[in-house]
Amino acid sequence: MKLIKEDSYLKRETKDDFNLDLEEAIEKIKYDDKFLTYMVANMAAIVEHSDDAIIGIDCDGTILSWNTGAHKMYGYSSEEAIGKMISIIVPKGHNEDLNFILDNINKNLINKSETVRMSKDGNKIEVSITISPVKDSKHKICGASIIERDITKQNQIEKSLRRSEEKYRRLFDDDLTGDFIATLKGKILDCNYSYAEIYGFNSPEQAKKFNISKFNPEDWNYLVENLKIKKKIPGHQTIHKRPDGREIHVVANVVGIFNELDQLVQIKGYIFDETGRKEADEDLERTERKYRRLFDDDLKS
């Protein structure tokens, strides 16, 4: 983007390159009219070509300036917009927005907020707005500069993420397996009710206070070291000792969570309490051994 034509100051041509030290710029403006012209031209170019809608209005809400960003966002050309009321982009039911803008101008307030606007073709646009009062040479408020940014897609993404998080949280909480996320040292960052129940806690909040590595320190160290290499360990079986002293037989699917440097930073796990099944299997095995001995004894007699 070319700002103004040939000038000894203009070795840089884009707004991204415009990065002079503030104190240096102020000193130049004091003593150099040419530099002031340069600064004004650059600022005007930045405003005109900004992706944001930058709109100037007077104290009654009449549009005085309308940049390219406003044209792209709302569909009105500068010729169509200038001289009209700012209400042309305010949808029905949002008339309080105009009163809000005018009140902030008259109160000399800089205000940031989010609202809804309407384009020329009737589409509603979610925007963040910044209203800044403008004063004349006598320091009297004569209007305002309004910067409006389209945040429709951003809000849609955030809503989608919230829905995904809520869905995940419901699945996480309702899962019959004991689900957890922990640090490498075993501090529980999150867990569900099933996890708390498996280890004899009354709630996930209570379970988070107890370090998972303490259930079987040697086994936890084994998992950490192997996850660094294998990334995940399915069907891992071990014995855990609960805080109440009871030993349980657990089967776990364990997955490593890695950072951008491929370093293991957290561990996610899904735990099944197999104690009952294990005890039933052992009882069955003992019973089979007992009857095998009786059968063998009968054959000998």
N, C-alpha and C positions, 0 to 999 in steps of 0.2 A: 504494500500500500504506500503510494507516494504521498508525502505530506504537503510540502511546498517545493517549488523548483529551486534551482541552484542557489546555494548559500554556503558560505564558509563554515557555518555551524552544522550543516546537514550532511554529515558523513554517514549518518544512520538514517534509514528510510522507513523502518517499521516501528509501530508503537511498542513492540516488545523490547526494542533496543533503547528506548527512551528511558534512561535510568540515571540521570544526573544527580549528584548529591544535592539535597535540599538547600543547605546553606549556600552552596556555590551558586545555585540557580537564583536564590533571593538576591545575592550580591550583584549578579549579572543584570537582573531586572532593574535594580536601582540605578545603574550607570549606563545601561546599554539599551536604547530603544529598539535596536535591531533584534536583539535577543528576545525582548518582550514580544515583538511581532512573531518571532519564531515559536515562542512558547504558546502564544494564543492560537497560532495556526495548527500546531501539533495537538493541542487540547481539542480544538474544533474538529479535527480529523478523527481523533479517538472517539469523541461523542458521536459523530456522524456514522462511523462504521462499526460501532459497538453492536454486538449480537443482542444486547439488552435493549428494551424499548426505553428511550430517554425522552421525556416529554416535558416541555415548559408550559406552564399555565399562569394566568393572572389571578388576582384575588377572587374573581367571580367564577373561576373554573373554565375560562375560555382558553383553548389551546393556542399557544403562541409559537411553539417549535415542536417538530416531529421528526425524529431521526430515521435512518434506514431500518434500524432494528424494530422500531414501532410499526413501520410499513410492513415488514416481513411477518411480525407477530400478529397484527390485527387486520391486515389486508387493505387498510386505507392508505392512499398516497398522501404526501404532505399537503398537496393542493386540496385534497378532500377533507383533511383533518383540521388544518390550521383555520382558526376562526370559529370552529364548532366548539360546543361544550364537551368537556371531558366525559360527560355522561354517555356519549356515543359508544363507549366501550364498557359501560357498566350495565350488566344484565338486569332485567326486571327482578324486583325483590331485593336488590342490593343498593337501593337509593341512599341508604345511610352511608355508603362508602363516600359519596360526594360530600356530604355534610362533614364526615370525618376528615377528609382531605382539607376542606376549607377551614375547619376549626383549627387544624394543626398549623396551617399557614398563618392564621391570625394570631395564634398563641406563640408563634416563633419556635415551634418544636420540630425537631428531627425525629421522624417516627419510622419504625420498621414493622411490617406486618405481612400477613398472607391473606389473600382474598381470591375472588373469582372475577374474571373479565370476559368479554364477549367479542369475538372477531366480526368482521364485516359480513361473513357468510353464516353467522349465527352460532358458531362453535364456542363452547365455553372453555376457558383456559384458566388453569390454576396458576397464580402468580405470587411471587414475593415482591413487595413494594417498599421502596425507601423514599420518603417525602422530605425534602429539604427546602426551607423557606429561602427566597431570594430577595436581597435588599438593593435599593437603588443607591446612587452616589450620596444621598443624604441619610443613608442607613434606615430608610423607611421600607417596610416590607411591601414588595410590589408583585409578588407571585411565588411560584415554587417550581423546583425541579423534581420530577418524579422518575425514578428508575424502577422499571418493572421487568422481572425475569420469569420466564416460563418454567414452572416447576411441575407441570402436569406429569411428565414421564417419571421424574424423580419421585413424586408422590405415589404413582402407580407401582413403582418398584418397591417402595417402602411398605405399601399396603400388602403387596404380594409376599414380601418377606415376613411381615407380621402374621399373615395367614399360614405361611409355611411353619413359622415358629410355633404358632398355636396348635397346628396339627401335630407337629413333632412332639410338643409338650404333652398333648393328650395321649398319643401313642406311648410316649416315654412313661407317663404316670400310670397308664392302664396295663402296661406290659406285665405279664406274669413272671417273666424272668427278672432277676435282679440286675438292673442297668446302672452303670456308674461311669463317671469320668474322673480321673485322678491325675495328680502330678507324678513325676517319676519317684518322688519320695513317699508316695502313698497318701497324700492329703486329698480327701474327697472334695471335688469341686461341684459335683452334682450327682444325685442318685434318686431313684424312685422308691415308691412305697414297698415294692417287692424286695428290693435290696435291703431296706431297713428291717423288713420282717424276717428275711433269711438269717440275719445276724442278731436278731433279738432286740432290735430297737423299736421304740414306739412311733417314730416318725423319721422322715428323711433328714429333717433339721438335726435331730439327735444323732443320726448315723454319720452325718458330715463331720461331727466333732471327733470321730474315732478314725485313726489312720489305718487304712486297709492293709498296709504292709505288716502290721502287728499280728494279723491273723496267722501268718506263716512267713516270717522274714526271709528265710532261705529261699522259699519258693518265689516270693516277690522279686528278689534280686535276680533269680533265674529268668523270670518273665521279662524284666527290663532289659537285660543283656541280650536275650534272644530276639526281642522285638526290634532292636536296632538293626538286626540282620534280616530277619524273616518278615518284618512289617506286621504280620498277624499270626496268631497261634490259635487254631480251632480245636475244640474238644479237649482242652487241657484239664486233667484231673488232678486233684490234690486234696489234702486235709486242712481245714481251717479251724482254729480254736476261737470260738466266740468270746466276747467279754464276760459272759456268764459262766465260762469254763467248759461249755458243751462243745464237743468236737463234731464237725459236720463234714460230710464228703461232698465236694462241689465239682461241677464240670463247668468250665468257662470258655467262651469264645472271646479272645482278647485281640484288640486292634491298636496299633500305634498311630498316634497323631504327630505329624512331622511339620516343621517350619519350612520356609522357602529355601533354606540351606540343607534340607533333607536331614535335619537333626531331630531325633525323637524328643518331644517336649511334653506330651501327655499320653495317657493310656485310657482307652475306652473298652469297657468289658460288659459281657452279658453272662450272668451267673445262674446256674441251675443247682438247686439243693437236691442232690441225689442220695441223701442219707437214708431215707425210707426205702428206696429201691435197693440200695446197697445192702441194707440190713435184711431185707426180704430175700435177696439173692443168697446172702450168707446163711440165713435160716434154712433155706431150701437146700443149700449145699450140705449143711450139717445133717438135715433130715435124710438126704440121699445117702450120706456116708453111714448113718446109723442103720438104715434099712439094708444097705449093702453088707454091713457086718453081720446083721441078723440072718440075711440070706445065706451068706457064706458059712455061718455057724450051723444053719439047718442042713446044709449040704454035707458038713463034716460029721454030723451026728447020725 
